[in-house]
Amino acid sequence: MTAAALPTRARPERDDRVLRPTRVLAWGITPFLAAGVVLLYGFPADTGRLFAWPVSPPITAMVLASAYLGGIWFFVRTARVPRWALVSAGLPAVTVFAALLGVATVVHWDRFTHAHPAFWVWAGLYFLAPPLVALVWVVNARVAAPARDDERRVEPMTRGVIGYGGAASVLLGVLLWSLPQTMSRIWPWSLTPLTARVIGAVFCLGCAGLVAFTDARWIRVRVLVEAETVMVAAMLLALLRGRAELHPERPLTWVLLTGMLAALAGSARLLYAMSRRDPPR
């Protein structure tokens, strides 16, 4: 048999579709996030009784719930959108977030309520999610289509804001993760080493925005901006609800509030401006 006659493995068609395993994973994760939102945002002062560990102060619980709320938006969109490019940049960020929480669980093992069913769910989710999400991303990336000339592009200044905003968020997350005790002395509200690392993982979700440095297409950042808008809006409401727990004498309190308000206003404006000519998705 000649080399030309040897059978070859068919390459997947690069049609940019969202594969079934990706949709199944998205629908599978969403209920856990929804439960977290109900417990942490609805009953932030009762985490000692209802959650995997006593989260204190309640504002920390609500900030984590805000990230879950943004995650619900992202995963429901992932399960429903027609093109992989709309959500492909978000899954690596989810992998980083889940991996950091999994490591935090091991590092601060003694802080958790091991007999509580919520801890079993927490540990199972953050030990299994990183490899599963990464695997799904790798498999679905095989059908990613190259950029088309007719796809809308984001203006260079807007790309810079998205990219550098994401980089600033990651930097803050890394500082919270690696220097929890130092950051707790300047953070807008009280933190323990565990909660500092949890909040650090939330801010590391900003790594999704780094895609703006390498890809100017609006389709690559649209769902990310939507999820960020939901998350930041919920965080600002959490800060309002927990305003008594804030330290107004700390400069970072006002820096963080200003940055969140600017991010929310900028994201809402961008979504409005770009949606005027966007087809419905």
C-alpha positions as CSV (number, residue, x, y, z in Angstrom):
1,M,0.0,0.0,0.0
2,T,1.4,3.3,-1.0
3,A,1.7,6.3,1.3
4,A,-1.0,8.1,-0.6
5,A,-3.4,5.2,0.0
6,L,-2.9,5.1,3.7
7,P,-6.0,6.2,5.6
8,T,-5.8,9.6,7.3
9,R,-7.7,10.9,10.3
10,A,-10.3,13.4,9.2
11,R,-9.7,16.9,10.5
12,P,-12.6,18.6,12.3
13,E,-14.4,21.1,10.2
14,R,-13.5,24.6,11.4
15,D,-17.0,26.0,11.3
16,D,-16.8,27.8,14.7
17,R,-19.7,26.0,16.2
18,V,-20.1,25.5,20.0
19,L,-19.7,21.7,20.5
20,R,-22.2,19.7,22.5
21,P,-19.7,18.9,25.4
22,T,-19.2,22.7,25.8
23,R,-22.9,23.3,26.0
24,V,-23.4,20.4,28.4
25,L,-20.7,21.7,30.7
26,A,-22.2,25.2,30.6
27,W,-25.6,23.9,31.6
28,G,-24.1,21.6,34.2
29,I,-22.2,24.4,36.0
30,T,-25.0,27.0,36.0
31,P,-27.2,25.4,38.7
32,F,-24.2,25.4,41.2
33,L,-23.6,29.1,40.4
34,A,-27.3,29.9,40.9
35,A,-27.3,28.1,44.3
36,G,-24.2,30.1,45.3
37,V,-25.9,33.4,44.3
38,V,-29.0,32.5,46.4
39,L,-26.9,31.6,49.5
40,L,-24.2,34.2,49.3
41,Y,-26.2,37.2,48.0
42,G,-29.5,36.4,49.6
43,F,-28.2,35.3,53.1
44,P,-24.6,36.8,53.3
45,A,-24.7,36.9,57.2
46,D,-25.7,33.2,57.5
47,T,-22.8,31.6,55.7
48,G,-21.6,29.8,58.9
49,R,-24.9,27.8,58.8
50,L,-25.5,27.6,55.0
51,F,-22.2,27.6,53.2
52,A,-18.9,25.8,52.9
53,W,-17.2,28.0,55.5
54,P,-18.2,31.1,57.5
55,V,-17.5,34.0,55.2
56,S,-16.9,37.2,57.1
57,P,-17.7,40.0,56.7
58,P,-20.9,39.5,54.6
59,I,-19.7,41.9,51.9
60,T,-17.1,39.3,50.9
61,A,-19.9,36.7,50.4
62,M,-21.8,39.1,48.2
63,V,-18.8,40.0,46.1
64,L,-18.2,36.2,45.4
65,A,-21.9,35.9,44.6
66,S,-21.5,38.8,42.1
67,A,-18.8,36.8,40.3
68,Y,-21.2,33.8,40.3
69,L,-23.9,36.0,38.8
70,G,-21.6,37.1,36.0
71,G,-20.7,33.4,35.5
72,I,-24.4,32.5,35.1
73,W,-24.7,35.0,32.4
74,F,-21.6,33.7,30.7
75,F,-22.5,30.0,30.9
76,V,-26.1,30.5,29.8
77,R,-24.8,32.5,26.8
78,T,-22.2,29.7,26.2
79,A,-24.9,27.1,26.1
80,R,-27.0,29.1,23.6
81,V,-24.7,31.1,21.2
82,P,-24.2,29.9,17.7
83,R,-20.4,30.7,17.4
84,W,-17.4,29.6,19.5
85,A,-15.7,32.9,19.0
86,L,-18.3,34.6,21.2
87,V,-17.3,32.7,24.3
88,S,-13.9,31.2,23.6
89,A,-11.9,33.9,25.5
90,G,-13.9,33.3,28.7
91,L,-13.2,29.7,29.4
92,P,-9.4,30.1,30.1
93,A,-10.4,32.8,32.7
94,V,-12.9,30.4,34.3
95,T,-10.1,27.8,34.5
96,V,-7.8,30.2,36.3
97,F,-10.5,31.3,38.7
98,A,-11.5,27.7,39.6
99,A,-7.9,26.6,39.9
100,L,-7.1,29.4,42.3
101,L,-10.1,28.6,44.4
102,G,-9.1,24.9,44.4
103,V,-5.6,25.8,45.6
104,A,-7.0,28.1,48.2
105,T,-9.2,25.3,49.5
106,V,-6.1,23.1,50.0
107,V,-4.0,25.9,51.6
108,H,-6.8,26.9,54.0
109,W,-8.3,23.5,54.5
110,D,-8.8,24.0,58.2
111,R,-11.1,27.0,57.6
112,F,-13.8,25.0,55.9
113,T,-16.8,23.2,57.4
114,H,-15.9,19.7,56.2
115,A,-19.1,18.0,57.4
116,H,-21.4,20.5,55.5
117,P,-22.8,19.3,52.2
118,A,-22.0,22.7,50.8
119,F,-18.3,22.0,51.3
120,W,-18.6,18.7,49.4
121,V,-20.1,20.6,46.5
122,W,-17.5,23.4,46.8
123,A,-14.5,21.0,46.9
124,G,-15.9,18.8,44.1
125,L,-16.5,21.8,41.9
126,Y,-13.2,23.5,42.3
127,F,-11.1,20.3,42.1
128,L,-12.9,19.0,39.0
129,A,-13.8,22.2,37.1
130,P,-10.3,23.3,36.2
131,P,-9.3,20.2,34.2
132,L,-12.8,19.8,32.7
133,V,-13.2,23.4,31.5
134,A,-9.6,23.3,30.1
135,L,-10.3,20.1,28.3
136,V,-13.6,21.4,26.8
137,W,-11.8,24.5,25.7
138,V,-9.0,22.6,24.0
139,V,-11.5,20.3,22.2
140,N,-13.8,23.1,21.0
141,A,-10.8,25.3,19.9
142,R,-10.1,22.7,17.2
143,V,-13.2,23.9,15.3
144,A,-12.4,27.6,15.8
145,A,-12.7,29.5,12.4
146,P,-10.3,32.1,11.3
147,A,-11.3,35.7,11.4
148,R,-13.4,37.1,8.6
149,D,-13.0,40.4,6.9
150,D,-16.6,41.4,7.4
151,E,-16.5,41.0,11.2
152,R,-16.9,44.2,13.2
153,R,-13.7,45.4,14.9
154,V,-13.3,47.4,18.2
155,E,-11.6,50.7,18.0
156,P,-7.9,50.7,19.1
157,M,-8.7,53.0,22.1
158,T,-11.5,50.7,23.3
159,R,-9.3,47.6,22.8
160,G,-6.7,49.3,25.0
161,V,-9.2,50.1,27.7
162,I,-10.4,46.5,27.7
163,G,-7.0,45.0,27.7
164,Y,-5.3,47.2,30.2
165,G,-8.4,47.1,32.4
166,G,-8.1,43.3,32.4
167,A,-4.4,43.5,33.1
168,A,-5.0,45.9,36.1
169,S,-7.6,43.5,37.4
170,V,-5.2,40.5,37.2
171,L,-2.5,42.5,38.9
172,L,-4.8,43.3,41.8
173,G,-5.8,39.7,41.9
174,V,-2.2,38.4,42.0
175,L,-1.4,40.9,44.8
176,L,-4.4,39.7,46.8
177,W,-3.4,36.1,46.2
178,S,0.3,36.4,46.9
179,L,0.3,39.0,49.6
180,P,-3.0,38.5,51.5
181,Q,-1.8,39.9,54.9
182,T,-0.3,43.0,53.3
183,M,-3.3,43.6,51.1
184,S,-5.7,43.1,54.1
185,R,-4.2,46.2,55.7
186,I,-5.2,48.5,52.8
187,W,-8.2,46.7,51.3
188,P,-11.6,48.5,51.5
189,W,-13.0,46.0,53.9
190,S,-11.6,43.4,56.3
191,L,-10.0,40.3,54.9
192,T,-8.6,37.0,56.2
193,P,-5.9,35.2,54.2
194,L,-8.6,32.9,52.8
195,T,-11.0,35.6,51.8
196,A,-8.1,37.7,50.3
197,R,-7.3,34.8,48.0
198,V,-10.9,34.3,47.1
199,I,-11.3,37.9,46.2
200,G,-8.0,37.7,44.3
201,A,-9.4,34.8,42.3
202,V,-12.4,36.9,41.4
203,F,-10.2,39.8,40.1
204,C,-8.1,37.3,38.1
205,L,-11.2,36.7,36.0
206,G,-10.0,39.9,34.3
207,C,-7.5,37.9,32.3
208,A,-10.3,37.3,29.8
209,G,-9.9,40.9,28.8
210,L,-6.3,40.3,27.6
211,V,-7.7,38.8,24.4
212,A,-8.3,42.4,23.2
213,F,-4.6,42.9,22.8
214,T,-4.4,40.2,20.1
215,D,-7.9,40.2,18.5
216,A,-9.8,43.3,17.5
217,R,-13.0,41.5,16.7
218,W,-16.1,42.6,18.7
219,I,-17.3,39.0,18.6
220,R,-14.4,38.0,20.8
221,V,-15.2,40.3,23.7
222,R,-18.9,40.9,23.4
223,V,-20.1,38.2,25.9
224,L,-17.2,39.0,28.2
225,V,-18.3,42.6,28.4
226,E,-21.9,41.5,29.0
227,A,-20.9,39.2,31.9
228,E,-18.6,41.9,33.3
229,T,-21.4,44.4,33.3
230,V,-23.6,42.0,35.2
231,M,-20.9,41.2,37.7
232,V,-19.7,44.8,38.4
233,A,-23.3,46.0,38.8
234,A,-23.9,43.3,41.4
235,M,-20.6,44.2,43.1
236,L,-21.6,47.8,43.4
237,L,-24.9,46.9,44.9
238,A,-23.0,44.6,47.3
239,L,-20.8,47.5,48.3
240,L,-23.9,49.6,48.8
241,R,-25.6,47.0,51.0
242,G,-22.4,46.4,53.0
243,R,-21.3,50.1,53.2
244,A,-21.1,49.9,57.0
245,E,-18.3,47.3,56.5
246,L,-16.2,49.6,54.3
247,H,-13.2,51.6,55.5
248,P,-13.6,55.1,54.1
249,E,-10.2,56.2,55.5
250,R,-8.4,53.8,53.2
251,P,-7.5,55.4,49.8
252,L,-8.0,52.0,48.0
253,T,-11.7,52.2,49.0
254,W,-12.3,55.2,46.7
255,V,-10.0,53.9,44.0
256,L,-11.9,50.6,43.8
257,L,-15.3,52.4,43.9
258,T,-14.3,54.8,41.1
259,G,-12.8,52.0,39.0
260,M,-16.0,49.9,39.3
261,L,-18.2,52.8,38.4
262,A,-16.1,53.7,35.4
263,A,-16.0,50.0,34.3
264,L,-19.8,49.8,34.6
265,A,-20.4,53.0,32.7
266,G,-17.9,52.2,30.0
267,S,-19.2,48.7,29.5
268,A,-22.8,49.8,29.3
269,R,-21.9,52.5,26.8
270,L,-19.9,50.1,24.7
271,L,-22.7,47.5,24.6
272,Y,-25.2,50.2,23.6
273,A,-23.0,51.6,20.9
274,M,-22.1,48.2,19.4
275,S,-25.6,46.8,19.6
276,R,-27.1,49.3,17.3
277,R,-25.8,47.4,14.3
278,D,-25.4,44.0,15.9
279,P,-27.6,41.2,14.7
280,P,-29.6,39.6,17.5
281,R,-27.8,36.6,19.2
